[in-house]
Amino acid sequence: MPSSPDEAMLITCMVPGCKAEFPQTTGRAIRICPEHKTSDFTANGEILRYCNQCSRPHELSRFLGDSHSCEERLERKRQRRLLTRRLLRNAGSPDNLSDSSRGECEHRQIYFQN
């Protein structure tokens, strides 16, 4: 336990064979040293990569190319973005707007009707 609030607790990297110690900078202990966060590493015979979105390592097959975000999280992000666009598009369609929000007044519509 740190002796003062300014003193960070040291954490040892969880990658097998790595003895790097680094300060805990977040509330949740992400126990992978900065070197292994940016490069692939081997653990239990598997090549893994740290995912910046999940804050944990995954097999390389779960990443596209050199990305550090797994496909699952990227797909969730895409779906959220598509949903937001659909909601905004539907909210702004003329069918969902009242006459006053279109800039027309009811009495003018009646007056100018043929």
C-alpha positions in Angstrom: 0.0 0.0 0.0 1.4 3.5 -0.8 2.4 5.5 2.2 1.0 8.8 0.7 -1.7 9.5 -1.9 0.9 10.9 -4.4 2.9 7.7 -4.3 1.7 5.1 -6.8 1.7 1.4 -6.0 4.2 -0.6 -8.2 2.7 -3.5 -10.2 4.6 -6.3 -11.9 3.9 -7.1 -15.5 1.7 -10.3 -15.9 3.5 -11.4 -19.1 5.5 -14.6 -18.3 9.2 -13.9 -18.0 8.7 -10.1 -17.8 9.8 -8.7 -14.4 9.1 -5.0 -15.3 7.5 -3.0 -12.5 5.5 0.1 -13.2 3.2 2.4 -11.2 -0.5 1.8 -11.2 -1.9 4.8 -12.9 -5.6 3.9 -13.0 -8.1 2.6 -10.5 -8.2 -0.7 -12.3 -4.9 -2.5 -12.3 -4.0 -3.2 -15.9 -1.0 -5.4 -15.2 0.8 -5.2 -18.5 3.9 -3.1 -18.8 4.0 -0.3 -21.5 6.3 -2.4 -23.7 3.9 -5.3 -23.9 0.9 -3.0 -24.4 2.4 -2.0 -27.8 3.9 -5.3 -29.0 2.8 -8.9 -29.4 3.9 -11.4 -26.7 3.7 -15.1 -26.0 1.9 -16.6 -23.0 1.0 -20.2 -22.5 2.2 -21.0 -26.0 -0.1 -18.5 -27.7 0.8 -15.2 -29.4 -1.3 -12.4 -27.7 -1.8 -8.7 -28.2 -3.1 -6.2 -25.7 -6.5 -4.7 -26.7 -6.8 -1.0 -25.9 -10.6 -1.2 -25.8 -11.0 -4.3 -23.5 -7.9 -3.6 -21.5 -6.8 -7.2 -21.7 -4.8 -9.5 -24.0 -6.4 -11.6 -26.8 -5.2 -14.0 -29.5 -3.9 -12.4 -32.7 -6.8 -13.8 -34.7 -9.2 -11.4 -32.9 -7.4 -8.3 -34.4 -7.4 -6.9 -37.9 -3.9 -6.2 -39.1 -1.8 -4.2 -36.7 -4.8 -2.9 -34.8 -4.8 -2.8 -31.0 -8.6 -3.0 -30.8 -10.2 -6.4 -31.1 -12.8 -7.0 -33.9 -15.6 -7.6 -31.3 -15.2 -4.2 -29.8 -14.8 -2.5 -33.1 -18.0 -4.1 -34.3 -19.9 -2.9 -31.2 -18.6 0.6 -31.8 -19.7 0.4 -35.5 -23.2 -0.8 -34.5 -23.6 2.1 -31.9 -22.5 4.6 -34.5 -25.0 3.2 -37.1 -27.8 3.2 -34.5 -27.0 6.8 -33.6 -27.0 7.9 -37.3 -30.4 6.1 -37.9 -31.9 7.8 -34.8 -30.7 11.2 -35.8 -31.8 10.7 -39.4 -35.3 9.6 -38.3 -35.6 12.3 -35.7 -34.8 14.9 -38.4 -37.2 13.6 -41.1 -40.1 15.9 -42.2 -42.6 13.3 -41.0 -41.4 13.7 -37.4 -41.4 17.5 -37.4 -44.4 19.6 -36.5 -45.6 22.4 -38.7 -44.1 25.0 -36.3 -40.7 23.4 -36.4 -40.7 23.6 -40.2 -41.1 27.3 -40.0 -44.7 27.3 -41.2 -47.7 28.7 -39.3 -51.1 27.1 -39.4 -52.9 30.2 -40.4 -50.6 30.7 -43.4 -51.3 27.2 -44.6 -55.0 27.8 -44.5 -54.7 31.2 -46.2 -52.6 29.9 -49.1 -54.5 26.7 -49.8 -56.3 26.6 -53.2 
